[in-house]
Amino acid sequence: MIQGYQFKNAVISGSNNIAKYKKQVNELNIFPVPDGDTGTNMSMTAGAAAEGVASLPEEIGVGEAAKKVSSTMLRNARGNSGVILSLLFRGLSKGLEGLAEAGAGDLVKALELGVEEAYKAVMKPTEGTMLTVARVAAERGREALEDGCEDPVQVWDAVCAGAGEALEETPELLPVLKRAGVVDAGGQGVCLIFEGMRSVFRDGVMIESGLSPEEKEQETAEFFRNVAAEFDSEINFTYCTEFIVGRDPEITKDPLDLRLFLETIGDCVVVVDDEEIIKTHVHTENPGNALQAALQYGQLLTVKIENMKEQHRKAAEENEAQKAAAAASPAPQAPLARQEPVEEMGFISVAAGEGLKGLFTDLGCAVVVSGGQTMNPSTEDLLQAVLATPAKKVFVLPNNKNILMAAEQVPPLATDREVVVLPTRTIPQGISAMLAFDPDCGPEENQKQMLEAASNVDTGLVTFAARDSEFGSQTIRQGDILGLKNGKLDYIEKDAVSACVRVARSLARKHAGTSFITLVYGEGITAQQAEEAKRLLAAKVSSDVEITLVDGGQPVYYFIISVE
């Protein structure tokens, strides 16, 4: 029989195993844009569960342990892969509910419920993904049970064997995997987690996450030295501030928020975290502000502050004046406070980049959650934003297909107000939906109008190839500029401006009645380049089309293009 403490340790072991290999899982993502975050999403989701159960007593029942895993995973699920993983464990929790210990039949039934939960949550389940891997794993467990196996450890061996078998078959079910010569990333993550759990069930051995603390310290120190060395040619801020925060397991704040804040008070920001520590480096005029922000995540273990200007002055052969930064430092952003639902309607959206955040705020969003491609907010992040919106009915605009599933878990968690998820999959869809809001109409009419507006928008994206790849008959080299139309790769260019013009013009041709084109330019694009893109595009489309530039400041995408 599987005891509660064994299940707890198995989850921790599974989390460690996916954390150990998350980079390799990320690299399995087949599309060459910089969105290879499946391993990271699954690792962060499983890692949150591991932290949640670490302090549970040894005598806890298996049902209570599974319940804790389920609730923690659900609230911290990131990306589609993280949400599906959380749903697998929610089904496991249902199957093990009320049990002090679990036998072979209990494990199989619970895993089957998890697979059922996951398949139900996906609108159009695709075989050849992590869903297939989990389903076949459950089927092999059922077969072992029906063949007379009563040992839960042997049944879990069959589960892991089935998962591995299904993983190897994923390229045969998804031709795009076969062309890329890889297996499904999410499926690989499921196998790693199940194998980590088996190590505890079978041998009582908890898989470690990888490096020893000393090796971690050496590796991160070297990493920080290498990164900091890139900025030695110019000193814009006075104090090189490095510190290690011992993470408080009760604090679920995302270290990404710390990095975003530090970028407002300095430069050369590096934040590296694991389950135990957050290692941070920043050049700033206000080290005190950086340390104060860090205290929101746990206790400071080490602090090192060096005056770089003084060091440079002493080391330099010439006594040149040092450059000083005069940028004002805004105060750290306070945690979102819960608001009573007194207004009729409210809105929250997800966006990355100060320009886009400001735009959604101006359009009426009470809260804009930081996130987007490669940085998916969790269900808990979205729930906190909903609760900070003082409305009886809160509309959530995910603005990214990989955030949609996490958003769909929020409505049942917000018990004192109604939550409606508008399935916006791109930033342009979210903007159009907000522009369609009419304060004189009721919630139902607004929901209809906003959905209709979002559906009438075509989205273009200009980004870069994160690695060499073969896509169809085209060879893509790392660094190539990629132009996408409604999520599909259409153009490979060497210049972001040219790619922007080609994508926007092609989308405009698609609709004879195009009236508006909006070019949202992000990191790496200057105002002059954006103006050049607008000028070139204006020469290629009808004079009746209104072209607008927006400085979005978003990462990953040089241009986000809206055509309506």
C-alpha positions in Angstrom: 0.0 0.0 0.0 1.1 3.6 -0.7 1.1 5.7 2.5 0.5 9.5 2.7 4.2 10.3 3.4 5.2 8.2 0.4 2.9 10.1 -1.9 4.2 13.4 -0.5 7.8 12.4 -1.1 6.9 11.0 -4.5 5.5 14.4 -5.6 8.7 16.2 -4.3 10.8 13.6 -6.2 8.8 14.1 -9.4 9.1 17.9 -9.1 12.9 17.5 -8.6 13.1 15.3 -11.7 11.3 17.8 -14.0 13.4 20.6 -12.5 16.5 18.7 -13.2 15.7 18.3 -16.9 13.5 21.4 -17.6 16.1 22.9 -20.0 16.0 19.7 -22.1 12.2 19.7 -22.1 12.2 23.4 -23.1 14.4 22.6 -26.1 11.9 20.0 -27.4 9.5 22.8 -28.4 9.3 22.5 -32.1 8.5 26.1 -33.2 11.6 28.2 -33.6 10.2 31.3 -31.9 11.4 32.0 -28.4 8.6 30.2 -26.6 10.3 27.1 -25.4 8.9 27.2 -21.9 7.1 23.9 -21.4 9.7 22.5 -19.1 9.7 25.7 -17.1 6.0 25.9 -16.8 5.7 22.2 -15.7 8.6 22.6 -13.3 7.2 25.7 -11.7 3.8 24.1 -11.4 5.1 20.9 -9.9 7.6 22.9 -7.8 4.8 24.8 -6.1 3.1 21.6 -5.2 6.4 20.2 -3.8 6.8 23.3 -1.6 3.2 23.0 -0.5 3.5 19.4 0.8 7.1 19.6 2.2 5.9 20.5 5.7 3.1 17.9 5.9 3.4 15.5 8.8 4.6 11.9 8.1 1.3 10.5 9.5 -0.9 12.3 7.0 -3.3 10.2 4.9 -2.7 9.7 1.2 -6.0 11.5 0.4 -5.1 14.6 2.4 -1.6 14.7 0.8 -3.1 14.4 -2.7 -5.7 17.2 -1.8 -2.9 19.5 -0.8 -1.0 18.8 -4.0 -4.1 19.4 -6.1 -5.0 22.8 -4.5 -1.4 24.1 -4.7 -0.9 23.0 -8.3 -4.1 24.5 -9.5 -3.4 27.9 -8.0 0.2 28.0 -9.3 -0.4 26.4 -12.7 1.5 28.1 -15.5 0.9 27.8 -19.2 -1.2 25.1 -20.8 1.2 22.3 -19.8 1.1 23.4 -16.2 -2.7 23.6 -16.2 -3.0 20.1 -17.7 -0.6 18.8 -15.2 -2.6 20.4 -12.4 -5.8 18.8 -13.7 -4.1 15.3 -13.8 -3.4 15.7 -10.1 -6.8 17.1 -9.4 -8.2 13.9 -10.7 -5.7 11.9 -8.6 -7.0 13.8 -5.6 -10.6 13.0 -6.3 -9.7 9.3 -6.7 -7.8 9.2 -3.5 -10.2 11.3 -1.5 -10.7 10.1 2.1 -8.1 7.3 1.9 -5.5 6.7 4.5 -3.5 4.6 2.1 -3.8 3.6 -1.6 -3.8 0.2 -3.2 -3.2 -0.7 -6.8 -6.8 -0.3 -7.8 -7.0 3.1 -6.1 -4.0 4.4 -8.0 -5.3 3.3 -11.3 -8.8 4.7 -10.7 -7.3 8.0 -9.5 -5.0 8.3 -12.6 -8.0 7.6 -14.9 -10.0 10.4 -13.2 -7.0 12.7 -13.8 -6.9 11.8 -17.5 -10.6 12.4 -17.7 -10.3 15.8 -16.0 -7.5 16.9 -18.4 -9.3 15.8 -21.5 -12.5 17.6 -20.5 -10.6 20.8 -20.0 -9.1 20.9 -23.5 -11.6 22.1 -26.1 -10.1 20.1 -28.9 -7.8 17.5 -27.5 -4.9 16.6 -29.7 -3.3 13.2 -29.7 0.4 13.0 -29.7 0.6 15.4 -26.7 1.0 15.0 -23.0 -2.7 14.0 -22.9 -1.9 10.9 -24.9 1.0 10.1 -22.7 -1.1 10.3 -19.6 -4.0 8.4 -21.1 -1.8 5.5 -22.3 -0.1 5.4 -18.9 -3.4 5.0 -17.2 -4.5 2.3 -19.7 -1.3 0.3 -19.1 -1.9 0.6 -15.3 -5.5 -0.7 -15.9 -4.2 -3.6 -18.0 -1.7 -4.6 -15.2 -4.5 -4.5 -12.7 -6.8 -6.7 -14.8 -4.0 -9.2 -15.3 -4.1 -9.8 -11.6 -1.4 -7.4 -10.3 -2.2 -6.2 -6.8 1.0 -4.5 -6.0 0.7 -0.7 -6.4 4.4 -0.4 -7.1 4.3 -2.8 -9.9 1.2 -1.1 -11.2 3.0 2.2 -11.2 5.9 0.5 -13.1 3.3 -0.3 -15.8 2.1 3.3 -15.7 5.7 4.6 -16.3 6.3 2.0 -19.0 3.0 3.1 -20.7 4.0 6.7 -20.5 7.4 6.0 -22.1 5.8 3.9 -24.8 3.3 6.7 -25.7 6.0 9.3 -25.7 8.0 7.5 -28.3 4.9 7.3 -30.4 4.0 11.0 -30.3 6.0 11.8 -33.5 3.8 9.2 -35.4 0.6 11.0 -34.2 1.8 14.5 -34.8 3.6 15.0 -38.2 5.1 18.3 -37.1 7.0 16.4 -34.3 8.3 13.9 -36.8 9.5 16.6 -39.2 11.4 18.2 -36.3 12.8 14.9 -35.0 11.5 15.4 -31.5 9.0 13.9 -29.1 6.3 16.0 -27.4 7.7 18.3 -24.7 4.7 18.1 -22.4 4.7 14.3 -22.7 8.4 14.2 -21.8 7.6 16.3 -18.7 4.8 13.8 -17.6 7.3 10.9 -18.0 9.9 12.7 -15.8 7.4 13.4 -13.1 6.0 9.9 -13.1 9.5 8.4 -13.0 10.4 10.7 -10.1 7.4 9.4 -8.2 8.3 5.8 -9.0 11.7 6.2 -7.5 10.0 6.8 -4.1 7.3 4.2 -4.5 9.7 1.4 -5.6 13.0 2.2 -3.9 12.1 4.8 -1.3 14.7 7.1 -2.9 13.8 10.8 -3.6 15.5 12.1 -6.8 17.5 15.2 -6.1 17.0 18.3 -8.3 20.6 18.3 -9.6 23.6 20.2 -8.3 24.7 20.3 -4.6 24.3 23.6 -2.8 28.0 24.3 -3.3 27.9 23.5 -7.0 24.8 25.7 -7.3 26.6 28.5 -5.6 29.6 28.1 -7.9 27.5 27.9 -11.0 25.4 30.9 -10.2 28.4 32.9 -9.1 30.1 32.2 -12.4 26.9 33.0 -14.3 26.6 36.4 -12.5 30.3 37.2 -13.2 29.8 36.4 -16.9 26.7 38.5 -17.1 28.1 41.4 -15.1 31.2 41.4 -17.3 29.1 42.4 -20.3 28.5 45.7 -18.7 32.0 46.7 -17.6 32.5 49.2 -20.4 30.1 51.7 -19.0 29.0 52.5 -15.5 25.5 54.0 -15.4 24.7 53.3 -11.7 27.0 53.5 -8.7 26.3 50.4 -6.6 26.8 46.8 -7.7 24.3 45.0 -5.4 24.2 41.2 -5.0 22.2 39.2 -2.5 20.8 35.8 -1.8 17.3 35.5 -0.4 16.3 32.3 1.4 12.8 31.7 0.0 10.0 31.6 2.6 7.9 28.5 1.6 4.8 30.4 2.7 5.4 33.2 0.1 4.2 32.4 -3.4 5.3 35.7 -5.1 6.9 35.2 -8.5 10.6 36.2 -8.6 9.8 37.7 -12.0 8.0 40.5 -10.1 11.3 41.2 -8.3 13.2 41.4 -11.5 10.6 43.7 -13.1 10.9 46.1 -10.1 14.7 46.0 -10.1 14.7 47.0 -13.8 12.9 50.2 -12.8 15.7 51.3 -10.4 18.8 50.1 -12.2 20.4 48.0 -15.0 22.3 44.7 -15.4 19.6 42.9 -13.6 19.9 39.2 -13.2 17.5 37.1 -11.0 18.1 33.3 -10.8 15.9 31.3 -8.5 15.2 27.7 -7.4 13.1 26.2 -4.7 15.4 27.4 -1.9 17.0 30.7 -2.9 16.8 33.7 -5.1 20.2 35.0 -6.3 20.0 38.6 -7.5 22.4 41.1 -9.1 21.6 44.7 -10.0 23.4 47.9 -10.6 21.5 50.7 -9.0 21.6 54.0 -7.1 19.3 52.7 -4.5 20.5 49.4 -3.0 18.3 49.9 0.0 15.2 49.8 -2.2 16.4 46.6 -3.9 16.9 44.9 -0.5 13.5 46.1 0.8 11.8 44.6 -2.2 13.7 41.3 -1.7 12.4 41.0 1.9 9.0 40.4 0.4 10.3 36.9 -0.7 12.1 35.7 2.4 15.1 36.5 4.6 18.3 37.9 3.3 21.1 35.3 3.6 24.0 37.3 2.1 24.4 40.8 0.9 27.3 42.4 -1.0 27.3 46.1 -2.1 30.2 47.6 -4.0 30.7 51.1 -5.2 31.7 50.5 -8.8 32.7 54.1 -9.5 35.1 54.0 -6.6 36.6 50.7 -7.8 36.8 52.0 -11.4 38.5 55.2 -10.2 41.1 53.3 -8.3 41.8 50.8 -11.1 41.8 53.3 -13.9 45.2 54.7 -15.1 43.5 57.9 -16.1 41.5 59.9 -13.5 38.3 60.4 -15.6 35.0 61.4 -14.2 32.5 58.6 -13.8 29.1 58.7 -15.3 26.3 58.8 -12.8 22.7 57.8 -13.2 20.1 60.3 -12.1 17.0 58.3 -12.8 14.4 58.5 -10.1 13.5 55.2 -8.5 9.9 54.5 -8.0 8.7 52.7 -4.9 8.2 49.0 -5.0 4.7 48.0 -6.1 2.5 47.1 -3.2 0.8 43.7 -3.2 -2.7 43.7 -4.7 -5.3 44.5 -2.0 -8.6 42.7 -2.1 -11.5 45.1 -3.0 -15.2 44.7 -2.2 -17.3 44.1 -5.4 -19.3 47.3 -5.4 -19.2 48.3 -9.1 -21.2 46.4 -11.8 -18.4 45.5 -14.2 -14.6 45.5 -14.1 -11.7 44.3 -16.3 -8.3 42.7 -15.9 -5.9 41.9 -18.7 -2.5 40.3 -19.2 0.3 42.1 -21.0 4.1 42.6 -21.0 5.8 45.9 -21.6 5.1 49.2 -19.9 3.5 50.7 -23.0 1.0 47.9 -23.4 0.2 47.9 -19.6 -0.5 51.7 -19.8 -2.7 51.2 -22.9 -4.9 48.6 -21.2 -5.1 50.7 -18.1 -6.2 53.7 -20.2 -8.8 51.5 -21.8 -10.3 50.7 -18.4 -8.6 47.7 -17.0 -8.4 47.9 -13.2 -5.4 45.5 -13.1 -2.9 44.5 -15.8 -1.1 41.3 -14.9 2.5 41.1 -16.1 2.9 38.3 -18.5 2.8 36.9 -22.0 4.9 34.6 -24.2 7.6 32.9 -22.1 6.3 34.5 -18.9 2.9 33.0 -18.1 1.1 34.2 -15.0 -0.4 31.5 -12.7 -4.0 31.0 -11.9 -3.2 32.5 -8.4 -1.8 35.6 -10.1 -5.0 36.1 -12.1 -7.2 35.3 -9.1 -5.5 38.0 -7.0 -6.0 40.5 -9.8 -9.7 39.5 -10.0 -10.1 40.0 -6.2 -8.4 43.4 -6.5 -11.0 44.5 -9.0 -14.0 46.2 -7.2 -16.7 44.7 -9.5 -19.5 42.2 -9.2 -18.7 40.9 -12.7 -15.0 40.8 -13.7 -14.0 40.2 -17.3 -10.6 38.5 -17.7 -8.6 39.0 -21.0 -5.7 36.5 -21.1 -4.4 37.9 -24.5 -2.4 34.7 -25.1 -3.4 31.2 -26.0 -1.0 29.7 -23.4 -2.6 31.7 -20.6 -6.2 30.9 -21.5 -6.4 27.6 -19.6 -4.9 29.1 -16.4 -7.5 31.9 -16.7 -10.3 29.4 -17.0 -9.5 27.9 -13.6 -10.2 31.3 -11.9 -14.1 31.5 -12.0 -14.8 28.8 -9.4 -12.1 30.2 -7.1 -13.6 33.7 -6.9 -16.6 33.0 -4.7 -17.8 36.5 -4.0 -18.0 37.8 -7.6 -18.7 36.5 -11.1 -15.8 36.0 -13.4 -16.1 35.8 -17.2 -13.0 34.8 -19.2 -13.1 36.4 -22.7 -10.9 34.0 -24.8 -8.7 36.6 -26.3 -5.6 34.9 -27.7 -3.6 37.9 -28.8 -2.9 41.4 -27.6 -4.8 42.9 -30.6 -7.8 40.9 -29.7 -7.7 42.2 -26.2 -7.3 45.8 -27.3 -10.3 45.5 -29.7 -12.4 43.9 -27.0 -11.7 46.7 -24.6 -12.4 49.3 -27.3 -15.8 47.7 -27.9 -16.9 48.1 -24.2 -19.9 50.3 -23.9 -20.5 51.7 -20.3 -24.2 52.3 -21.2 -24.8 48.5 -21.9 -25.2 45.7 -19.5 -22.7 42.9 -18.8 -24.3 40.4 -21.2 -24.5 42.9 -24.1 -20.9 44.0 -23.5 -19.7 40.4 -23.4 -21.3 39.8 -26.8 -19.9 43.0 -28.3 -16.4 42.4 -27.0 -16.3 38.9 -28.2 -17.5 39.9 -31.7 -14.9 42.7 -31.8 -12.1 40.3 -30.8 -13.1 37.9 -33.5 -12.8 40.5 -36.2 -9.1 41.2 -35.7 -6.2 39.6 -37.5 -2.9 39.5 -35.6 0.6 39.7 -37.1 3.8 39.1 -35.1 7.4 39.8 -35.9 9.9 37.9 -33.7 13.2 36.1 -34.1 14.3 32.5 -34.5 15.6 31.2 -31.2 17.5 28.3 -32.8 18.2 26.6 -36.2 15.2 24.7 -37.5 13.5 23.2 -40.5 9.9 24.3 -41.0 8.2 22.7 -44.0 10.6 23.2 -46.9 12.2 26.2 -45.3 15.5 26.3 -43.5 15.5 28.7 -40.5 18.7 30.0 -38.9 19.1 31.2 -35.4 18.5 35.0 -35.4 16.4 35.1 -38.5 13.5 37.5 -38.4 10.1 35.6 -38.5 6.8 37.0 -39.7 3.7 35.3 -38.4 0.1 35.8 -39.5 -2.5 34.6 -37.0 0.0 32.3 -35.5 1.3 30.8 -38.7 4.8 31.3 -40.0 4.7 33.0 -43.4 7.9 35.1 -43.8 11.6 34.7 -43.0 13.5 38.0 -43.2 16.7 39.5 -42.1 15.1 42.8 -41.0 12.3 43.4 -38.5 10.9 46.5 -40.4 10.7 44.6 -43.7 9.0 41.7 -42.0 6.5 44.0 -40.3 5.5 45.7 -43.6 5.1 42.3 -45.4 2.9 40.8 -42.6 0.7 43.9 -42.2 0.3 44.4 -46.0 -0.6 40.7 -46.4 -3.2 40.8 -43.7 -4.7 44.0 -45.1 -5.0 42.4 -48.5 -7.0 39.6 -46.9 -9.8 42.0 -46.0 -10.9 44.4 -48.6 -12.6 46.6 -46.0 -9.5 47.0 -43.8 -9.9 50.4 -41.9 -7.3 50.3 -39.1 -3.8 48.9 -38.8 -2.0 49.3 -35.4 1.8 48.6 -35.1 2.8 47.9 -31.5 6.6 48.0 -31.4 8.6 46.5 -28.6 12.1 46.0 -27.2 14.8 46.3 -29.8 12.9 48.6 -32.1 13.6 52.4 -32.0 11.0 55.1 -32.6 12.7 55.8 -35.9 12.4 52.2 -37.1 8.8 52.2 -36.1 8.2 55.4 -38.1 10.0 53.9 -41.1 7.7 50.8 -40.9 4.6 53.1 -40.8 5.9 55.1 -43.8 6.7 52.0 -45.9 3.4 50.4 -45.1 1.4 53.5 -45.9 2.9 53.5 -49.4 1.6 50.0 -49.9 -2.0 50.1 -48.6 -5.0 52.3 -49.4 -4.9 55.9 -48.2 -8.2 55.2 -46.5 -6.4 52.9 -44.0 -5.5 54.5 -40.7 -2.1 53.4 -39.4 -1.3 53.9 -35.7 2.0 53.4 -33.9 2.0 52.3 -30.2 5.2 52.0 -28.1 4.4 48.8 -26.3 7.8 48.0 -24.9 7.0 44.3 -25.1 9.7 41.6 -25.0 10.0 38.8 -27.5 8.1 40.5 -30.3 9.6 43.3 -32.3 6.1 44.1 -33.7 2.6 43.1 -32.8 0.3 44.0 -35.7 -3.4 44.5 -35.5 -5.5 44.6 -38.7 -9.3 45.3 -38.6 
